[in-house]
Amino acid sequence: MTEINPYLPEPATILETIQETPTIKTFRVRLDDPAKMRSFSFQPGQVGQLSVFGAGEATFVINSSPTRLDHLQFSVMRAGEVTSRLHGLAAGDKVGVRAPLGNHFPYEAMKGRDIVFIGGGIGMAPLRTLLLFMLDNRADYGKISLLYGARSPVDMAFKADLPDWTARSDMTTVLTIDREAEGWEHTVGLIPNVLLEMAPSPDNAVAVTCGPPIMIKFTLQALKRLGFGDEQIYTTLEKRMKCGVGLCGRCNIGAKYVCVDGPVFSYAQLRELPNEL
């Protein structure tokens, strides 16, 4: 097997870009070394560093599925110099990839349980990889529910996936926006409020959530009201990661390093850390 050094960016080529929203762009890339691409493997929730040569690198979850390895997919919100430079790239351009990094969602421990996904905006990216993995291994899991929301229809990412998710008979999908919009045919309401209306049972269930901090705060409160225990709730903090390998020390929360101990944490684990989120 061809080894991949996580300290060195692997040259990769952008195969396709998708403009998800005015500020979010998805990149489908393939490592230039065919042997390394064939041997590449990762687990749902792990991340990678994308580098723009001459500009720097930033961390993004690999939001394609480990079961679909014809390419690696990263979705990038434009927020600074590196992400702006990434948004300027197109199919055929080169990037560097350091991956996989970090831990992953405990999908083995989730087998046989009901799974509740709650995503907001770009926070759907880490949920997407786990959702696709579970759908490709559908018999291993119980009921699958997805609540995905954004401020407006324009702000919803992964629009190409939504028709399939809403049409599937083996999962329940609820899409919501914060306020009424012309042509919108789905739910209207803030994610935590819609979650309470959905009222998923906590019995033999796990909730996986990611989104803006304010959404997470009130979603956690809603899950607690529904009876979910701290150990039944998972989220991911990859946005805090810097070097990705524990050298720079910039992603610490107390004694924990997000890149070494995370980025995936249960709410029970987060409750034990200093309130720095």
C-alpha positions, -999 to +999 in steps of 0.1 A: +000+000+000+013+035-009+017+055+023+004+091+025+024+115+048-001+138+066+027+163+071+031+168+033+005+181+009-003+157-018-007+174-052-043+171-064-064+183-094-098+199-091-122+178-112-153+199-107-166+229-087-202+235-076-214+270-065-236+259-036-245+294-023-231+329-029-205+322-003-201+284-003-183+265-031-178+227-033-146+212-048-143+176-061-106+167-063-085+137-071-049+130-059-025+132-088-007+100-078-031+071-090-016+046-065-022+070-036-057+077-047-065+040-050-052+034-015-067+064+001-092+057+029-109+078+056-138+075+080-169+098+083-161+130+101-124+131+093-110+162+077-083+174+053-062+204+048-066+221+014-037+243+004-035+270-023+001+271-032+015+305-022-015+314-001-017+289+027-040+261+038-072+256+058-092+227+073-124+213+058-143+181+065-142+155+037-179+155+029-179+128+003-185+093+016-158+066+023-180+043+003-176+065-028-140+071-035-139+082-071-131+117-057-128+136-025-152+164-018-147+196+003-171+225+007-156+259+014-172+290+029-155+321+017-143+339+048-106+349+045-076+350+022-071+312+017-108+305+012-111+335-012-082+321-032-099+287-032-131+302-045-111+316-074-100+282-086-117+261-113-116+226-127-081+217-138-064+238-112-040+223-086-044+222-048-026+204-020-044+179+002-032+166+036-057+140+047-072+122+065-068+140+098-086+138+131-110+113+146-144+103+132-180+098+141-185+065+161-205+049+134-198+014+146-213+022+180-243+037+163-253+005+145-288-006+153-298+028+167-320+055+153-300+085+139-312+121+140-292+145+118-296+183+125-277+206+102-276+243+096-261+259+065-225+248+059-228+226+090-245+201+067-210+192+053-198+169+081-233+154+084-234+147+047-205+123+048-220+103+077-255+104+061-242+090+028-222+064+045-252+052+065-275+052+035-249+030+017-250+007+047-287+012+053-294-022+070-270-014+098-290+015+112-325+022+125-347+051+116-328+079+099-342+115+102-327+146+087-335+182+097-316+207+075-322+244+076-308+277+064-317+314+066-333+313+031-335+289+001-304+306-014-284+298+017-291+260+015-261+240+003-260+206-014-291+214-034-283+185-058-287+160-029-320+174-016-344+159-041-331+124-034-331+128+003-367+141+004-379+114-020-363+084-002-387+061+016-360+049+040-354+082+057-374+112+069-362+146+056-375+180+068-361+212+052-367+245+068-359+282+064-360+309+090-388+330+073-413+327+044-399+329+009-416+330-025-417+295-040-406+277-008-427+245-004-412+231+028-412+240+065-407+275+078-392+280+113-360+281+132-342+247+135-346+242+173-383+250+171-388+226+142-369+199+160-392+202+190-422+199+166-406+168+150-401+154+185-378+125+177-377+099+204-344+096+223-350+059+229-321+040+213-312+071+193-282+093+186-283+129+174-256+144+152-256+182+148-235+209+133-241+245+123-236+281+134-228+284+172-261+301+180-280+273+163-260+246+181-267+263+215-305+262+211-305+229+193-287+213+223-313+228+246-341+213+224-325+179+224-322+180+262-359+189+264-367+159+242-348+137+266-315+131+248-286+124+271-252+141+268-237+109+255-263+106+228-254+139+211-224+144+188-210+174+170-177+184+152-154+213+158-131+211+127-133+249+122-111+253+152-083+232+136-051+249+123-021+226+116-042+194+118-015+173+135-011+188+170+021+208+165+009+245+165-012+243+197-038+268+184-068+245+186-067+237+223-097+238+245-083+234+280-060+203+278-076+189+247-065+196+211-093+195+185-070+181+158-057+153+181-087+145+203-113+156+178-128+172+158-157+149+167-169+151+203-199+139+222-217+166+242-207+146+273-170+152+263-176+189+256-193+194+290-160+184+306-141+211+288-137+248+296-166+269+282-145+283+253-169+275+225 
